[in-house]
Amino acid sequence: EGNEPGDYTKITYSELLQKVCQFANVLRSQGVKKGDRVSIYLPMILELVIAMLACARIGALHSVVFAGFSADSLCERILDCGCSLLIT
C-alpha cells in the first residue's frame, strides 16, 4: 500500500522473485557485492521493496532514506554509511 488511500499494487510472490533477481543482477553489473553499502532514496513504492530485497539477496547492506528528506539529510546519511551506490 502506498501513502495515499486507495493507492496499492498487487503482485504475486513469483513476480516479486523475478523482479528481485532481475534487480540483483543490475546491482551486480554496477559492481555491488557482498558487504557493500547501498543507500535507497525512494518513496513508498513497489520498487523500494524490490531494491531492499535485491540488496539482501546479494549480501549488500542497505540504508533506506525516504523521499521526503532534504538533499542535505540525504548527503549526511550517504557520507555516514560510506555507501558505494545510491538508488533513486
N, C-alpha and C positions, 0 to 999 in steps of 0.2 A: 504494500500500500504506500502511496505517495503522501505528500504533505497536505494536499487538498482532498476534501471529502469526495468520494467517488472516483478518485484517481488511483487506479490499480492496474496491474498486469498479471495475467495468468501464464504460467509456464510449467511444463512437466519436468520431473527430475531428469529425464533423458535429454530434453532440450537444454536444461541447465548444465548438465555434464558436458554436452557438446560445446557450448559456448565457453565454459570454463577452460576446457582443454585447448580450444582454439586460442583464447587469450593468453593462456600459459605459454603457448608456442610463440606468440607475439612477444611476450616478455623475454623469453629465451633468445629470440632473434635480436633483441635490443641489448643483449649481454647480461641480463639479470640472472643471477644464480643463487644457490642456496646460501643463506646468511646475509645477502644484500638487503639494504633497507630501501623501501619504496613508500613515497607519500601519495595519497589518493585524495584529490580535491574535486569532489563531485556532490551534486545534490542527491536527495533520496530517490534514486532511480535504480532500475534493474542492473545497469552497468556497474554500479558501486558494488553490489553483491558479487557480481562476476569477477571484478578486479580483485576483491578481497580473497575470494576462493582460489583464484588463479595464483595469487602470491603464496597462499598457504600450500597449494599443490606443488609448487617448485621449491618450497622451503625459504622463500624470501619473507622478511619481516615487513609488515605494512603499518602505516600510521594514517588514519582517516582524519582529514581536516574538512569539515563540512563547508559547503559553498558559501555560507553566509559570513564566513570570516573575511577580514580585510586582507589586502595584499601583504601588509606588514606582519600580521599574525601568521600568515602562511609562510612568509620568509623566515620568521623566527623558528617555526616548527621544523622547516626543512633543514636549517642550519643546526638546530639542536640534535636532530636524529642522524644527521650526516647521510641523508638519503642519496641514492645514485640515480633515481628516476622519479619523475612527478607525472602522475596520471591525472589528466583533466578532461 
